[in-house]
Amino acid sequence: MLIRLDESVFRAINGLAGRNRWVDGLAQLAVNDYLLPSALALILVWLWLRGRTPAEREADCGTVINAVAAQFVANLAVKAVNLSYFRARPFDADPSTSLLFYRPWDSSCPSNPATFGFAVATAVYLGSPCMGRWALGIAAVWGVARVYCGVHYPLDVMLGAGLGASVAYWLSRRSASMDSTRRWLLAVLRKGMVA
C-alpha cells in the first residue's frame, strides 16, 4: 500500500517533467551532483571562516566538524542498508518515466543525495539556525529535483532525509563524548594550518 502510494506520488511529480523547458532546465541544474553540494560546501566554508570572537569561531568550527562527521556516518549507514536492500530506480521500474538525468545504477532507497544533504543541513541548523535554514532549503530542493527528474521515488528521498537528519542530530547532541573529540580535531587542524 505504501509503495503504491509512493509510486503514484512519484508519477504525479515526475509527470510534470517535459511540460516546460525552463522548469526542466532548473530541475536539471538542481539535480546534478555539483551545484547544490557545492552550495552546501560553501556554507561550511563560510561557517569555518566567519567567527568574530574565539568563542564564535570555536562554535562554528565545531558545527562544520559535526556536519562532516554526520554526512560521513550517514553515508556509511546508506551503504550498510544497500548491502541488504535494493530498490530499483523509477526509470528501471517504469519505462514511461521522464528521465532528465543520467542513469544511476545503485539502489534508489534511501536516497544518498538526500542523506548527504540533510545530514549536513541538519548539523548546520543545530549549530547556526540562520545558516541552517538556507542549508535545509538547499537539501529540500535537491531532494525534490531528484523526484522530478525521475531518479528517486519520494519515499527514497524522505527516508534519506530522515536518516541524514537523525545522524546529524545524534552526533550534534552527543556533547559530552563529542566535545573532546571536536576540541582535539580543531587543535590538530589549527596546528596544521600554522605549520
PyMOL commands that place a pseudoatom at each C-alpha (Angstrom):
pseudoatom trace, name=CA, resn=MET, resi=1, chain=A, elem=C, hetatm=0, pos=[0.000, 0.000, 0.000]
pseudoatom trace, name=CA, resn=LEU, resi=2, chain=A, elem=C, hetatm=0, pos=[2.751, 2.474, 0.970]
pseudoatom trace, name=CA, resn=ILE, resi=3, chain=A, elem=C, hetatm=0, pos=[4.768, 1.519, -2.125]
pseudoatom trace, name=CA, resn=ARG, resi=4, chain=A, elem=C, hetatm=0, pos=[1.733, 2.083, -4.376]
pseudoatom trace, name=CA, resn=LEU, resi=5, chain=A, elem=C, hetatm=0, pos=[1.129, 5.485, -2.796]
pseudoatom trace, name=CA, resn=ASP, resi=6, chain=A, elem=C, hetatm=0, pos=[4.815, 6.310, -3.229]
pseudoatom trace, name=CA, resn=GLU, resi=7, chain=A, elem=C, hetatm=0, pos=[4.675, 5.315, -6.898]
pseudoatom trace, name=CA, resn=SER, resi=8, chain=A, elem=C, hetatm=0, pos=[1.521, 7.358, -7.542]
pseudoatom trace, name=CA, resn=VAL, resi=9, chain=A, elem=C, hetatm=0, pos=[3.035, 10.467, -5.886]
pseudoatom trace, name=CA, resn=PHE, resi=10, chain=A, elem=C, hetatm=0, pos=[6.152, 9.890, -7.976]
pseudoatom trace, name=CA, resn=ARG, resi=11, chain=A, elem=C, hetatm=0, pos=[4.093, 9.724, -11.187]
pseudoatom trace, name=CA, resn=ALA, resi=12, chain=A, elem=C, hetatm=0, pos=[2.289, 12.949, -10.244]
pseudoatom trace, name=CA, resn=ILE, resi=13, chain=A, elem=C, hetatm=0, pos=[5.550, 14.830, -9.668]
pseudoatom trace, name=CA, resn=ASN, resi=14, chain=A, elem=C, hetatm=0, pos=[7.546, 13.260, -12.490]
pseudoatom trace, name=CA, resn=GLY, resi=15, chain=A, elem=C, hetatm=0, pos=[4.561, 13.678, -14.808]
pseudoatom trace, name=CA, resn=LEU, resi=16, chain=A, elem=C, hetatm=0, pos=[5.217, 17.428, -14.719]
pseudoatom trace, name=CA, resn=ALA, resi=17, chain=A, elem=C, hetatm=0, pos=[8.622, 16.902, -16.372]
pseudoatom trace, name=CA, resn=GLY, resi=18, chain=A, elem=C, hetatm=0, pos=[8.775, 17.705, -20.052]
pseudoatom trace, name=CA, resn=ARG, resi=19, chain=A, elem=C, hetatm=0, pos=[5.989, 20.293, -19.981]
pseudoatom trace, name=CA, resn=ASN, resi=20, chain=A, elem=C, hetatm=0, pos=[8.076, 23.431, -19.551]
pseudoatom trace, name=CA, resn=ARG, resi=21, chain=A, elem=C, hetatm=0, pos=[11.667, 23.653, -20.740]
pseudoatom trace, name=CA, resn=TRP, resi=22, chain=A, elem=C, hetatm=0, pos=[12.521, 26.395, -18.200]
pseudoatom trace, name=CA, resn=VAL, resi=23, chain=A, elem=C, hetatm=0, pos=[11.303, 24.340, -15.252]
pseudoatom trace, name=CA, resn=ASP, resi=24, chain=A, elem=C, hetatm=0, pos=[13.054, 21.275, -16.676]
pseudoatom trace, name=CA, resn=GLY, resi=25, chain=A, elem=C, hetatm=0, pos=[16.268, 23.275, -17.039]
pseudoatom trace, name=CA, resn=LEU, resi=26, chain=A, elem=C, hetatm=0, pos=[16.109, 24.497, -13.447]
pseudoatom trace, name=CA, resn=ALA, resi=27, chain=A, elem=C, hetatm=0, pos=[15.392, 20.951, -12.234]
pseudoatom trace, name=CA, resn=GLN, resi=28, chain=A, elem=C, hetatm=0, pos=[18.346, 19.605, -14.230]
pseudoatom trace, name=CA, resn=LEU, resi=29, chain=A, elem=C, hetatm=0, pos=[20.545, 22.285, -12.705]
pseudoatom trace, name=CA, resn=ALA, resi=30, chain=A, elem=C, hetatm=0, pos=[19.311, 21.390, -9.203]
pseudoatom trace, name=CA, resn=VAL, resi=31, chain=A, elem=C, hetatm=0, pos=[19.530, 17.601, -9.625]
pseudoatom trace, name=CA, resn=ASN, resi=32, chain=A, elem=C, hetatm=0, pos=[23.168, 17.437, -10.664]
pseudoatom trace, name=CA, resn=ASP, resi=33, chain=A, elem=C, hetatm=0, pos=[25.959, 16.281, -8.398]
pseudoatom trace, name=CA, resn=TYR, resi=34, chain=A, elem=C, hetatm=0, pos=[27.781, 19.626, -8.342]
pseudoatom trace, name=CA, resn=LEU, resi=35, chain=A, elem=C, hetatm=0, pos=[25.721, 22.798, -7.889]
pseudoatom trace, name=CA, resn=LEU, resi=36, chain=A, elem=C, hetatm=0, pos=[23.790, 22.161, -4.657]
pseudoatom trace, name=CA, resn=PRO, resi=37, chain=A, elem=C, hetatm=0, pos=[26.502, 20.048, -2.976]
pseudoatom trace, name=CA, resn=SER, resi=38, chain=A, elem=C, hetatm=0, pos=[28.911, 22.905, -3.755]
pseudoatom trace, name=CA, resn=ALA, resi=39, chain=A, elem=C, hetatm=0, pos=[26.452, 25.377, -2.207]
pseudoatom trace, name=CA, resn=LEU, resi=40, chain=A, elem=C, hetatm=0, pos=[26.371, 23.252, 0.970]
pseudoatom trace, name=CA, resn=ALA, resi=41, chain=A, elem=C, hetatm=0, pos=[30.176, 23.126, 0.957]
pseudoatom trace, name=CA, resn=LEU, resi=42, chain=A, elem=C, hetatm=0, pos=[30.333, 26.937, 0.637]
pseudoatom trace, name=CA, resn=ILE, resi=43, chain=A, elem=C, hetatm=0, pos=[28.073, 27.260, 3.677]
pseudoatom trace, name=CA, resn=LEU, resi=44, chain=A, elem=C, hetatm=0, pos=[30.547, 25.085, 5.604]
pseudoatom trace, name=CA, resn=VAL, resi=45, chain=A, elem=C, hetatm=0, pos=[33.479, 27.201, 4.394]
pseudoatom trace, name=CA, resn=TRP, resi=46, chain=A, elem=C, hetatm=0, pos=[31.613, 30.362, 5.435]
pseudoatom trace, name=CA, resn=LEU, resi=47, chain=A, elem=C, hetatm=0, pos=[30.959, 28.900, 8.887]
pseudoatom trace, name=CA, resn=TRP, resi=48, chain=A, elem=C, hetatm=0, pos=[34.599, 27.872, 9.227]
pseudoatom trace, name=CA, resn=LEU, resi=49, chain=A, elem=C, hetatm=0, pos=[35.795, 31.418, 8.489]
pseudoatom trace, name=CA, resn=ARG, resi=50, chain=A, elem=C, hetatm=0, pos=[33.098, 33.743, 9.839]
pseudoatom trace, name=CA, resn=GLY, resi=51, chain=A, elem=C, hetatm=0, pos=[33.539, 33.867, 13.631]
pseudoatom trace, name=CA, resn=ARG, resi=52, chain=A, elem=C, hetatm=0, pos=[34.473, 37.255, 15.045]
pseudoatom trace, name=CA, resn=THR, resi=53, chain=A, elem=C, hetatm=0, pos=[35.457, 36.082, 18.506]
pseudoatom trace, name=CA, resn=PRO, resi=54, chain=A, elem=C, hetatm=0, pos=[37.358, 32.963, 19.571]
pseudoatom trace, name=CA, resn=ALA, resi=55, chain=A, elem=C, hetatm=0, pos=[34.168, 31.536, 21.119]
pseudoatom trace, name=CA, resn=GLU, resi=56, chain=A, elem=C, hetatm=0, pos=[32.178, 32.112, 17.896]
pseudoatom trace, name=CA, resn=ARG, resi=57, chain=A, elem=C, hetatm=0, pos=[34.956, 30.584, 15.785]
pseudoatom trace, name=CA, resn=GLU, resi=58, chain=A, elem=C, hetatm=0, pos=[35.132, 27.525, 18.009]
pseudoatom trace, name=CA, resn=ALA, resi=59, chain=A, elem=C, hetatm=0, pos=[31.348, 27.057, 17.905]
pseudoatom trace, name=CA, resn=ASP, resi=60, chain=A, elem=C, hetatm=0, pos=[31.182, 27.485, 14.123]
pseudoatom trace, name=CA, resn=CYS, resi=61, chain=A, elem=C, hetatm=0, pos=[34.165, 25.191, 13.518]
pseudoatom trace, name=CA, resn=GLY, resi=62, chain=A, elem=C, hetatm=0, pos=[32.505, 22.617, 15.789]
pseudoatom trace, name=CA, resn=THR, resi=63, chain=A, elem=C, hetatm=0, pos=[29.378, 22.877, 13.619]
pseudoatom trace, name=CA, resn=VAL, resi=64, chain=A, elem=C, hetatm=0, pos=[31.447, 22.212, 10.494]
pseudoatom trace, name=CA, resn=ILE, resi=65, chain=A, elem=C, hetatm=0, pos=[33.077, 19.192, 12.132]
pseudoatom trace, name=CA, resn=ASN, resi=66, chain=A, elem=C, hetatm=0, pos=[29.625, 17.911, 13.138]
pseudoatom trace, name=CA, resn=ALA, resi=67, chain=A, elem=C, hetatm=0, pos=[28.374, 18.333, 9.558]
pseudoatom trace, name=CA, resn=VAL, resi=68, chain=A, elem=C, hetatm=0, pos=[31.330, 16.499, 8.032]
pseudoatom trace, name=CA, resn=ALA, resi=69, chain=A, elem=C, hetatm=0, pos=[31.094, 13.696, 10.596]
pseudoatom trace, name=CA, resn=ALA, resi=70, chain=A, elem=C, hetatm=0, pos=[27.321, 13.427, 10.142]
pseudoatom trace, name=CA, resn=GLN, resi=71, chain=A, elem=C, hetatm=0, pos=[27.474, 13.070, 6.366]
pseudoatom trace, name=CA, resn=PHE, resi=72, chain=A, elem=C, hetatm=0, pos=[30.263, 10.501, 6.684]
pseudoatom trace, name=CA, resn=VAL, resi=73, chain=A, elem=C, hetatm=0, pos=[28.402, 8.351, 9.238]
pseudoatom trace, name=CA, resn=ALA, resi=74, chain=A, elem=C, hetatm=0, pos=[25.068, 8.742, 7.408]
pseudoatom trace, name=CA, resn=ASN, resi=75, chain=A, elem=C, hetatm=0, pos=[26.608, 7.652, 4.115]
pseudoatom trace, name=CA, resn=LEU, resi=76, chain=A, elem=C, hetatm=0, pos=[28.120, 4.605, 5.812]
pseudoatom trace, name=CA, resn=ALA, resi=77, chain=A, elem=C, hetatm=0, pos=[24.603, 3.788, 7.030]
pseudoatom trace, name=CA, resn=VAL, resi=78, chain=A, elem=C, hetatm=0, pos=[23.266, 4.107, 3.447]
pseudoatom trace, name=CA, resn=LYS, resi=79, chain=A, elem=C, hetatm=0, pos=[25.920, 1.699, 2.222]
pseudoatom trace, name=CA, resn=ALA, resi=80, chain=A, elem=C, hetatm=0, pos=[25.036, -0.758, 5.009]
pseudoatom trace, name=CA, resn=VAL, resi=81, chain=A, elem=C, hetatm=0, pos=[21.337, -0.577, 4.079]
pseudoatom trace, name=CA, resn=ASN, resi=82, chain=A, elem=C, hetatm=0, pos=[22.173, -1.081, 0.404]
pseudoatom trace, name=CA, resn=LEU, resi=83, chain=A, elem=C, hetatm=0, pos=[24.061, -4.290, 1.210]
pseudoatom trace, name=CA, resn=SER, resi=84, chain=A, elem=C, hetatm=0, pos=[20.808, -5.873, 2.378]
pseudoatom trace, name=CA, resn=TYR, resi=85, chain=A, elem=C, hetatm=0, pos=[18.123, -3.990, 0.438]
pseudoatom trace, name=CA, resn=PHE, resi=86, chain=A, elem=C, hetatm=0, pos=[17.948, -2.923, -3.204]
pseudoatom trace, name=CA, resn=ARG, resi=87, chain=A, elem=C, hetatm=0, pos=[15.154, -0.867, -4.724]
pseudoatom trace, name=CA, resn=ALA, resi=88, chain=A, elem=C, hetatm=0, pos=[15.118, -0.366, -8.478]
pseudoatom trace, name=CA, resn=ARG, resi=89, chain=A, elem=C, hetatm=0, pos=[15.215, 3.184, -9.755]
pseudoatom trace, name=CA, resn=PRO, resi=90, chain=A, elem=C, hetatm=0, pos=[11.941, 4.613, -11.096]
pseudoatom trace, name=CA, resn=PHE, resi=91, chain=A, elem=C, hetatm=0, pos=[13.217, 4.640, -14.677]
pseudoatom trace, name=CA, resn=ASP, resi=92, chain=A, elem=C, hetatm=0, pos=[14.112, 0.936, -14.387]
pseudoatom trace, name=CA, resn=ALA, resi=93, chain=A, elem=C, hetatm=0, pos=[10.723, 0.010, -12.918]
pseudoatom trace, name=CA, resn=ASP, resi=94, chain=A, elem=C, hetatm=0, pos=[8.616, 2.133, -15.288]
pseudoatom trace, name=CA, resn=PRO, resi=95, chain=A, elem=C, hetatm=0, pos=[9.814, 2.867, -18.848]
pseudoatom trace, name=CA, resn=SER, resi=96, chain=A, elem=C, hetatm=0, pos=[7.360, 5.802, -19.117]
pseudoatom trace, name=CA, resn=THR, resi=97, chain=A, elem=C, hetatm=0, pos=[9.383, 7.753, -16.507]
pseudoatom trace, name=CA, resn=SER, resi=98, chain=A, elem=C, hetatm=0, pos=[10.580, 11.131, -17.763]
pseudoatom trace, name=CA, resn=LEU, resi=99, chain=A, elem=C, hetatm=0, pos=[14.299, 10.892, -17.018]
pseudoatom trace, name=CA, resn=LEU, resi=100, chain=A, elem=C, hetatm=0, pos=[16.102, 14.247, -17.015]
pseudoatom trace, name=CA, resn=PHE, resi=101, chain=A, elem=C, hetatm=0, pos=[19.353, 12.958, -15.550]
pseudoatom trace, name=CA, resn=TYR, resi=102, chain=A, elem=C, hetatm=0, pos=[21.888, 10.185, -16.126]
pseudoatom trace, name=CA, resn=ARG, resi=103, chain=A, elem=C, hetatm=0, pos=[21.022, 6.621, -15.067]
pseudoatom trace, name=CA, resn=PRO, resi=104, chain=A, elem=C, hetatm=0, pos=[22.492, 5.857, -11.635]
pseudoatom trace, name=CA, resn=TRP, resi=105, chain=A, elem=C, hetatm=0, pos=[22.989, 2.130, -11.082]
pseudoatom trace, name=CA, resn=ASP, resi=106, chain=A, elem=C, hetatm=0, pos=[22.871, 1.875, -7.291]
pseudoatom trace, name=CA, resn=SER, resi=107, chain=A, elem=C, hetatm=0, pos=[19.832, 1.352, -5.082]
pseudoatom trace, name=CA, resn=SER, resi=108, chain=A, elem=C, hetatm=0, pos=[17.191, 4.055, -5.145]
pseudoatom trace, name=CA, resn=CYS, resi=109, chain=A, elem=C, hetatm=0, pos=[16.403, 3.727, -1.441]
pseudoatom trace, name=CA, resn=PRO, resi=110, chain=A, elem=C, hetatm=0, pos=[17.425, 5.505, 0.670]
pseudoatom trace, name=CA, resn=SER, resi=111, chain=A, elem=C, hetatm=0, pos=[18.461, 8.451, -1.467]
pseudoatom trace, name=CA, resn=ASN, resi=112, chain=A, elem=C, hetatm=0, pos=[22.174, 9.043, -0.994]
pseudoatom trace, name=CA, resn=PRO, resi=113, chain=A, elem=C, hetatm=0, pos=[21.962, 12.748, -2.009]
pseudoatom trace, name=CA, resn=ALA, resi=114, chain=A, elem=C, hetatm=0, pos=[19.073, 13.346, 0.414]
pseudoatom trace, name=CA, resn=THR, resi=115, chain=A, elem=C, hetatm=0, pos=[21.011, 11.575, 3.162]
pseudoatom trace, name=CA, resn=PHE, resi=116, chain=A, elem=C, hetatm=0, pos=[24.091, 13.688, 2.488]
pseudoatom trace, name=CA, resn=GLY, resi=117, chain=A, elem=C, hetatm=0, pos=[22.167, 16.948, 2.093]
pseudoatom trace, name=CA, resn=PHE, resi=118, chain=A, elem=C, hetatm=0, pos=[20.059, 16.600, 5.213]
pseudoatom trace, name=CA, resn=ALA, resi=119, chain=A, elem=C, hetatm=0, pos=[22.964, 15.344, 7.337]
pseudoatom trace, name=CA, resn=VAL, resi=120, chain=A, elem=C, hetatm=0, pos=[24.940, 18.482, 6.504]
pseudoatom trace, name=CA, resn=ALA, resi=121, chain=A, elem=C, hetatm=0, pos=[21.926, 20.811, 6.651]
pseudoatom trace, name=CA, resn=THR, resi=122, chain=A, elem=C, hetatm=0, pos=[20.664, 19.496, 9.990]
pseudoatom trace, name=CA, resn=ALA, resi=123, chain=A, elem=C, hetatm=0, pos=[24.101, 19.771, 11.594]
pseudoatom trace, name=CA, resn=VAL, resi=124, chain=A, elem=C, hetatm=0, pos=[24.385, 23.336, 10.289]
pseudoatom trace, name=CA, resn=TYR, resi=125, chain=A, elem=C, hetatm=0, pos=[20.885, 24.166, 11.548]
pseudoatom trace, name=CA, resn=LEU, resi=126, chain=A, elem=C, hetatm=0, pos=[21.657, 22.831, 15.022]
pseudoatom trace, name=CA, resn=GLY, resi=127, chain=A, elem=C, hetatm=0, pos=[24.803, 24.967, 15.205]
pseudoatom trace, name=CA, resn=SER, resi=128, chain=A, elem=C, hetatm=0, pos=[23.556, 28.050, 13.352]
pseudoatom trace, name=CA, resn=PRO, resi=129, chain=A, elem=C, hetatm=0, pos=[19.798, 28.192, 12.732]
pseudoatom trace, name=CA, resn=CYS, resi=130, chain=A, elem=C, hetatm=0, pos=[20.061, 31.148, 10.331]
pseudoatom trace, name=CA, resn=MET, resi=131, chain=A, elem=C, hetatm=0, pos=[22.574, 29.408, 8.045]
pseudoatom trace, name=CA, resn=GLY, resi=132, chain=A, elem=C, hetatm=0, pos=[20.819, 26.112, 8.686]
pseudoatom trace, name=CA, resn=ARG, resi=133, chain=A, elem=C, hetatm=0, pos=[17.582, 27.353, 7.131]
pseudoatom trace, name=CA, resn=TRP, resi=134, chain=A, elem=C, hetatm=0, pos=[19.483, 28.054, 3.917]
pseudoatom trace, name=CA, resn=ALA, resi=135, chain=A, elem=C, hetatm=0, pos=[21.134, 24.640, 4.060]
pseudoatom trace, name=CA, resn=LEU, resi=136, chain=A, elem=C, hetatm=0, pos=[17.810, 22.867, 4.698]
pseudoatom trace, name=CA, resn=GLY, resi=137, chain=A, elem=C, hetatm=0, pos=[16.270, 24.721, 1.756]
pseudoatom trace, name=CA, resn=ILE, resi=138, chain=A, elem=C, hetatm=0, pos=[19.111, 23.600, -0.494]
pseudoatom trace, name=CA, resn=ALA, resi=139, chain=A, elem=C, hetatm=0, pos=[18.760, 19.986, 0.677]
pseudoatom trace, name=CA, resn=ALA, resi=140, chain=A, elem=C, hetatm=0, pos=[14.984, 20.078, 0.111]
pseudoatom trace, name=CA, resn=VAL, resi=141, chain=A, elem=C, hetatm=0, pos=[15.325, 21.493, -3.421]
pseudoatom trace, name=CA, resn=TRP, resi=142, chain=A, elem=C, hetatm=0, pos=[17.904, 18.813, -4.217]
pseudoatom trace, name=CA, resn=GLY, resi=143, chain=A, elem=C, hetatm=0, pos=[15.561, 16.080, -2.972]
pseudoatom trace, name=CA, resn=VAL, resi=144, chain=A, elem=C, hetatm=0, pos=[12.518, 17.352, -4.897]
pseudoatom trace, name=CA, resn=ALA, resi=145, chain=A, elem=C, hetatm=0, pos=[14.620, 17.702, -8.050]
pseudoatom trace, name=CA, resn=ARG, resi=146, chain=A, elem=C, hetatm=0, pos=[15.672, 14.039, -7.719]
pseudoatom trace, name=CA, resn=VAL, resi=147, chain=A, elem=C, hetatm=0, pos=[11.994, 13.017, -7.844]
pseudoatom trace, name=CA, resn=TYR, resi=148, chain=A, elem=C, hetatm=0, pos=[11.017, 15.491, -10.576]
pseudoatom trace, name=CA, resn=CYS, resi=149, chain=A, elem=C, hetatm=0, pos=[13.885, 14.306, -12.794]
pseudoatom trace, name=CA, resn=GLY, resi=150, chain=A, elem=C, hetatm=0, pos=[12.958, 10.615, -12.383]
pseudoatom trace, name=CA, resn=VAL, resi=151, chain=A, elem=C, hetatm=0, pos=[15.921, 9.456, -10.303]
pseudoatom trace, name=CA, resn=HIS, resi=152, chain=A, elem=C, hetatm=0, pos=[14.214, 8.689, -6.948]
pseudoatom trace, name=CA, resn=TYR, resi=153, chain=A, elem=C, hetatm=0, pos=[10.804, 7.939, -5.531]
pseudoatom trace, name=CA, resn=PRO, resi=154, chain=A, elem=C, hetatm=0, pos=[9.522, 10.404, -2.870]
pseudoatom trace, name=CA, resn=LEU, resi=155, chain=A, elem=C, hetatm=0, pos=[9.858, 7.756, -0.143]
pseudoatom trace, name=CA, resn=ASP, resi=156, chain=A, elem=C, hetatm=0, pos=[13.536, 7.273, -1.044]
pseudoatom trace, name=CA, resn=VAL, resi=157, chain=A, elem=C, hetatm=0, pos=[14.129, 10.975, -0.504]
pseudoatom trace, name=CA, resn=MET, resi=158, chain=A, elem=C, hetatm=0, pos=[12.134, 11.086, 2.739]
pseudoatom trace, name=CA, resn=LEU, resi=159, chain=A, elem=C, hetatm=0, pos=[13.970, 8.073, 4.179]
pseudoatom trace, name=CA, resn=GLY, resi=160, chain=A, elem=C, hetatm=0, pos=[17.334, 9.524, 3.153]
pseudoatom trace, name=CA, resn=ALA, resi=161, chain=A, elem=C, hetatm=0, pos=[16.417, 12.892, 4.665]
pseudoatom trace, name=CA, resn=GLY, resi=162, chain=A, elem=C, hetatm=0, pos=[15.297, 11.212, 7.883]
pseudoatom trace, name=CA, resn=LEU, resi=163, chain=A, elem=C, hetatm=0, pos=[18.452, 9.129, 8.076]
pseudoatom trace, name=CA, resn=GLY, resi=164, chain=A, elem=C, hetatm=0, pos=[20.757, 12.089, 7.456]
pseudoatom trace, name=CA, resn=ALA, resi=165, chain=A, elem=C, hetatm=0, pos=[18.904, 14.358, 9.872]
pseudoatom trace, name=CA, resn=SER, resi=166, chain=A, elem=C, hetatm=0, pos=[18.801, 11.679, 12.587]
pseudoatom trace, name=CA, resn=VAL, resi=167, chain=A, elem=C, hetatm=0, pos=[22.527, 11.002, 12.382]
pseudoatom trace, name=CA, resn=ALA, resi=168, chain=A, elem=C, hetatm=0, pos=[23.313, 14.738, 12.435]
pseudoatom trace, name=CA, resn=TYR, resi=169, chain=A, elem=C, hetatm=0, pos=[21.022, 15.288, 15.418]
pseudoatom trace, name=CA, resn=TRP, resi=170, chain=A, elem=C, hetatm=0, pos=[22.521, 12.349, 17.300]
pseudoatom trace, name=CA, resn=LEU, resi=171, chain=A, elem=C, hetatm=0, pos=[26.129, 13.420, 16.641]
pseudoatom trace, name=CA, resn=SER, resi=172, chain=A, elem=C, hetatm=0, pos=[25.460, 17.098, 17.360]
pseudoatom trace, name=CA, resn=ARG, resi=173, chain=A, elem=C, hetatm=0, pos=[23.744, 16.330, 20.649]
pseudoatom trace, name=CA, resn=ARG, resi=174, chain=A, elem=C, hetatm=0, pos=[26.433, 13.917, 21.894]
pseudoatom trace, name=CA, resn=SER, resi=175, chain=A, elem=C, hetatm=0, pos=[28.112, 16.883, 23.534]
pseudoatom trace, name=CA, resn=ALA, resi=176, chain=A, elem=C, hetatm=0, pos=[29.883, 15.096, 26.370]
pseudoatom trace, name=CA, resn=SER, resi=177, chain=A, elem=C, hetatm=0, pos=[31.614, 12.497, 24.216]
pseudoatom trace, name=CA, resn=MET, resi=178, chain=A, elem=C, hetatm=0, pos=[31.986, 14.642, 21.095]
pseudoatom trace, name=CA, resn=ASP, resi=179, chain=A, elem=C, hetatm=0, pos=[33.262, 17.881, 22.670]
pseudoatom trace, name=CA, resn=SER, resi=180, chain=A, elem=C, hetatm=0, pos=[36.665, 16.460, 23.498]
pseudoatom trace, name=CA, resn=THR, resi=181, chain=A, elem=C, hetatm=0, pos=[36.935, 14.932, 20.018]
pseudoatom trace, name=CA, resn=ARG, resi=182, chain=A, elem=C, hetatm=0, pos=[35.964, 18.257, 18.377]
pseudoatom trace, name=CA, resn=ARG, resi=183, chain=A, elem=C, hetatm=0, pos=[38.463, 20.194, 20.517]
pseudoatom trace, name=CA, resn=TRP, resi=184, chain=A, elem=C, hetatm=0, pos=[41.238, 17.736, 19.701]
pseudoatom trace, name=CA, resn=LEU, resi=185, chain=A, elem=C, hetatm=0, pos=[40.454, 17.874, 15.968]
pseudoatom trace, name=CA, resn=LEU, resi=186, chain=A, elem=C, hetatm=0, pos=[40.328, 21.682, 15.996]
pseudoatom trace, name=CA, resn=ALA, resi=187, chain=A, elem=C, hetatm=0, pos=[43.699, 21.806, 17.745]
pseudoatom trace, name=CA, resn=VAL, resi=188, chain=A, elem=C, hetatm=0, pos=[45.192, 19.439, 15.160]
pseudoatom trace, name=CA, resn=LEU, resi=189, chain=A, elem=C, hetatm=0, pos=[43.737, 21.466, 12.269]
pseudoatom trace, name=CA, resn=ARG, resi=190, chain=A, elem=C, hetatm=0, pos=[44.949, 24.761, 13.715]
pseudoatom trace, name=CA, resn=LYS, resi=191, chain=A, elem=C, hetatm=0, pos=[48.418, 23.367, 14.284]
pseudoatom trace, name=CA, resn=GLY, resi=192, chain=A, elem=C, hetatm=0, pos=[48.475, 22.082, 10.687]
pseudoatom trace, name=CA, resn=MET, resi=193, chain=A, elem=C, hetatm=0, pos=[47.405, 25.486, 9.327]
pseudoatom trace, name=CA, resn=VAL, resi=194, chain=A, elem=C, hetatm=0, pos=[50.080, 27.307, 11.295]
pseudoatom trace, name=CA, resn=ALA, resi=195, chain=A, elem=C, hetatm=0, pos=[52.880, 24.880, 10.426]
for i in range(1, 195): cmd.bond("trace and resi %d" % i, "trace and resi %d" % (i + 1))
show_as sticks, trace
zoom trace
